[in-house]
Amino acid sequence: MNNKIYKLLLLAVGITLFSCETYDFDQEQYKKESYLLQNSDGVYDRQCVDMEAETSTNGAVINLVVGISGSQLPSESVPVSIVHSDSLFKVFNKSNYDIDSTRFAKLLPEECYEEPALNGVIKAGESQVKFPIKLKNLEKLSPDSIYFLNYKLDPKSTTPFNKKKKEVLLRIHWKNEFASTKTQITYNYNSTTVVNLSNSETARPTNTLRAFPLTVNSVRMLAGNEDYGDYKKAAPQIKQKSVVFTVGKQLQTDPKKREAVVTPYDANEMEVVMLTPIGEYDNTFYLNELIALGGGNSTYYKEFRVHYKYRLLNPQKDGTNKPGPFKEVKAKLRHQYNPRAEQL
C-alpha cells in the first residue's frame, strides 16, 4: 500500500515538473513579439513596382510588413505603430561606402510617395499587418541611385517587440516593360555595325548592354560601341555616352512593332540624329517570335531595331564644345524573354 502511494507521489511530481519545464520552454522559445519583416541586414528589398501601375486605380504600391512571432497565432488583436527614422539609413551608408558620399544611398523624396497610415492592428488569428505605401513620380528618380524608406516600430505604442528587428530599410525598385532596377535586364547586339563617318572605320559590336528604366516607355543604354568601364565609377561617362530609347505608338502595318526613337541622355554632352529606316533597321521596338522548325518551342525576343548617328560633344572648360566624329549605327538590340512568365 505504501509502495503504491509512493509511486503515485512520484508520478504527480513528474507531471508538475514537466508542466513547469514546458511552460518555461514555451515562454522562452515562442514569445509573441512584433517585428518588421526584413533580411539579415535590416533591409526588405523583394518588392518592385511597375511604373505603369502609377496611373492605375490601386497605384504603384509596396508594403511595409509588421509580423508577430510565436508558435500560435494571437488570440487577441495586437496594435502596432510605425514612425520615420534615419538611423539604419546612416548605418547602411557608413558600412557600405564609408566616406565616399558620391555613392551614398538616398532617402526617397517626399514627392515620390504617399505616407501610409502609421497605426495598424494585427488581428486575432492573423500573423501580420501590412502598411501600404503608394509610390509616384518614379520618373524623377535616377536608376543609378539607391533609394530607401526608413521606418521603425514606435516603442510607445508597440509592445513587446523584437529589438533586433525594430527598424527596417525598404528598398525602392521600379520597372517598365523593357527594364528593371531590381533585376539586370540586358540586350545583346545582333547584326550591328557602327561606322566612324570621319574615316569609314567599321566596328561590329557583339557585347551586351544593360537597360535602365527611365519612364513608362523609355530606357537608357550606351550609344553605339561606347564603353564606360567600371559602372560604379562611371557617373560622368554614363551622362555623356548614353542614349534614350523611347517606344511610341503601334504600327498599323504590324501590331508586333512600335515606333522607337533614339535621343541623347544629356543633350549638352551628345548629339543624336535619327536616320532613314534601312531594311530591318526600321526604327521600331519589335516583339519577335522565332518559330522552331519541327514543332519545337518558339523563342521570344524584345528587340530595338534602330538606325541613327551620334557624336560626343566634349564640353570644354571655357563653355564651348569640341565635337567628336559622327558615328552611324545600324543596331538590333535583342533581349530574350518568356511572355508567359511576364504575365504572372
N, C-alpha and C positions, 0 to 999 in steps of 0.2 A: 504493500500500500504506500509506504513512504517512498519507495523507489519510483512508483508511478507519479506521485506528486512532484518529485524532484525533476522528472523528465518533462512534466507539464510546465514547471517553472522555467526550465532551460529553453523550452520552445517559445514561451512568452517573451523572455528576454531577447532571444534571437530575432523574433519578429520586430520588436521595438527597435533594436539596433539597426536592422535592415531598413526599417522605415525612416529612421533618422539619417542614415547614410544616403538613402535615395533622395530624401528631401534636400540634403546639403548638396548633393551632386546636381540635382535639377536647378537649385538656386545659383550655383556657380557656373554651370555649363550652358544654361538656357535662359539667361537674363533677358528680359524684354527691354531693349534699348532702341531708341530711334537712331537712325544713321542716314547719311547721304550716300546714294549709290555712286561708286567711283572705282577706279583701278588702284593698284598699289602705290601710285604716285599722287593720288588725290585728284586725278583728272577723270572726267567722263567724256569720252570722245567717240562714241559709237553712232552718233546721230549726224545726218547730213540732209539738209533741206533742198528741195528743188526750187530754183528761182522762179519757175513758172507758177508755183503754189502761192506766191505773194499776192496774186490777183484773184485767187480762188476764195470761196466762201469761208473756209476754215483758216486760210492763211498758211504761211510757212512756219510751222510750229516745232519747237523742240521741248523736251520735258526735263525738268529737274525732279528727281525721284527721291522721296524720303521713305525708307523702309523701316520695318521693326523686326528685331531678332527674336529668337525664342523657338522652342520646339513645338509650340502650339500657337495658333492664331489668337489674337487678343479677344477676350470675351466682352470687352468694353471699348468704346471709341477712345482714340488717343489723339489729343490735339497737338499739332506741331506748327511751328512758325519759323520762317527764314528771314534773314536780313542780309544786306550787302556787306561785303568785306573786300579787302585787298591784300591781306597778309599772305595768303597762299600764292597769290599772283606775284608778289615781290620775291618770295622764296623761289618760285619757278624761274624767274629771270636771273636771279643771283646764281642759282645752282647750275643753270644751263649755259648762261652767256657771261657770267661774271661781270666785267665792266664794259663789255662790248655792247654799248647801248644801241648801236645801229641794227642789231639783230634782236632786240628785246621784243617779246610778245606785247600785245596791246589789249587794253580793256575795250570791249565792244562799245562804240559810241552810242550815246543815248538815242540819237536819231535812227538807229538801226534795230531797235527792239521796243516792245511794249512791256512795261513792268507787270509781272504776274501778281495775283493776289498773294500776299505774304503770309496768310494764315490758312491752314488746312486741317483736315481730320483724317486719320487712318481709321476707317470704320471697323466696328466689331466684326470679326470673322474675315478681315482682309489683312494683307501683309504690307501694303504700301499706299502712298498717295502721290499723285503727280501734280506738279505745278507747271502748267503750260506757259511757254514764253513765245510770243509771236515775233518773228524776225521780219524786218522790212528794209528797204533801201540797200539791199545787198550789193547793188552795182557800184555803190560808193566805197566799197571795201577793196583793198588790194589783195590779189591772190598770192602775193609774195609774203604777206604778213600773217602772223598767228594771232587770233583773237579769242578772248575768253570772257565769260561772265563768272564772277567770283561771289559765291553765296556761302553762308554758314547757318547752322541752326541757332535760333535765338535761345540762349540759356535761360532767359527769364520766363519763357512760356513753353519750353520743350524739355521735359524731364521724365525719366532719366534718358541720357543719350550716350552714344559711344564717343568718347573723347578723341579717339583716333580717326573717326570718320564724321567729324562735326562740321567740316568745311570741304568745299569742292570747287574745282575749276571746270566749267562747262566749255568745251572746245567748240568753236563755231566753224562748221563746214558747210559748203554750199556747192551746188552742181547745176548744170543745164544739160541739154540733150547731147552736147558734144564733149564735155569735160567736167572734172570734179576737183575740188581742193583736197578731198579725203583720199581718193584713190588716183594714182598716177595713170592717166589715160594718154597713150602715145599714138602718133600717126607715123607710118612708115612712108618714106619716099619711094615711089614706084614709077618707073619710066619717066624720070625727071631730068631736065637739063637746066643748067644755069650758065648763061653766056655773058662774059665781060664784053660789053659793046665797044670798049676802047681798043681792045686788041684781039677780039674774037676767041679768046681763051675759053674753053668749054669744060665745065665740071658736070659730073653725073652722080650727084649725091644719092646714097642708099641708106643713110642713117635714119634714126627715129627722132621725132620732135615731140616734146611734151606739150599738151594743150592746157591752157588755164582759162577757166570761165570768167568772163567779164560782165556780160549782161545775159538776159534770157536767150538771146540769139547770136551771141558773139563770143569768140575765144581769141586768145593770144598765142602766137607761136613765133619761132625765129623766122626771119626772112631768108629766102634763098639758101645759100650754103654758108651762112654766117655761123659763128661759134662764140660762146661767151665763157668757155672754160668752167670753172667751179661755180655752180649755180649759187651757192651760199655766199659767194663774194662778188657776185656779178651784177649788182644793182645798176651801176651806170651803164653797163653794156646791154643789159636787158632793155633799158629805156631806149637806147639808140638803135639796137639791132632787131627789134621785134616788130611784127605786123599784126594787125587785127583782121580776122576773117569774120565777116558779118553775113548771116544767112537771111535771105529775104523770102519773097513770095514763091509759091509753087509755079512751075512752068506748065502752061496749058498743053504743051506738046508731050510732056512726060511727067506723070504725077509723082514719080520717084525722085524727081530733080527739083531743086530750088535755086534761086539766084544766089550767087556768092560774090561778095565784093571784098577786095583787099585794100586796107588803108594803113598808114603808119600808126604805131602805138604812140609816138610822140612826133608831131608834125614839125617840131623845131629841130629834130635830130635826123629825120629821114624824109625823103620824097618818094611817093609811090604813084605810078601811073598804070591804070588798068588798060590792057591791050585787047585787040580784037580776038574773039574766040578762034582757036585753030583745032580742028578735029576734036579729040577727046578732052582737050584743054579748053572747055567751053564755059568757064566761069560759073560753075554750079557746085552745089553740095548734092551728092548722089547717094541714095540708099541702094547699094549694088548687091544683087543676089547672083552668085555664081552657082549654077545648077550642075551638080556632079553627073558625070556620064554613068550609065548603067544603074540608075536608080539609087545612088548614094545620097547622103545628106548634103544639102546646099550649104555654101559658105556665104556669110553676110558681112558686108563692109560698109562703113561710113566713109565717104570719100570727098575730099575737096579737090576739084579739078579746075585749076586756075592758070591764067596767062597774064602776067604783069611784069613791069620793070620797076626797079627801085635804085636809089643811091643814098649813101650816108652823107649827111650834110656837114659833119665835123665842125661844130661851133668853135670859134676861136676866142681867145681872151679879150680881144677888142670888140667883141659883139658880132663880128661878121662870121660867115660860114665858108668853109673850104670844101665844096662838094667833091665826093669821090666819083668814080665812073659809074655809069648806069649798068645794071646787070639785068638781063632779060631772063625771066623764069617761066618755064613751062613745067608745072608740077601736078602730080597726082599723089595726094597725101591720103593714106589708107589706114583705117582702124577696123580690125575685125571685132565683131560683136555678136551677141546672141539675142535676137529680138524677143524670144520667149522670156529670157531672164530679165530683160528690161521692163517687161510688163508685170513682174511680180511686185 
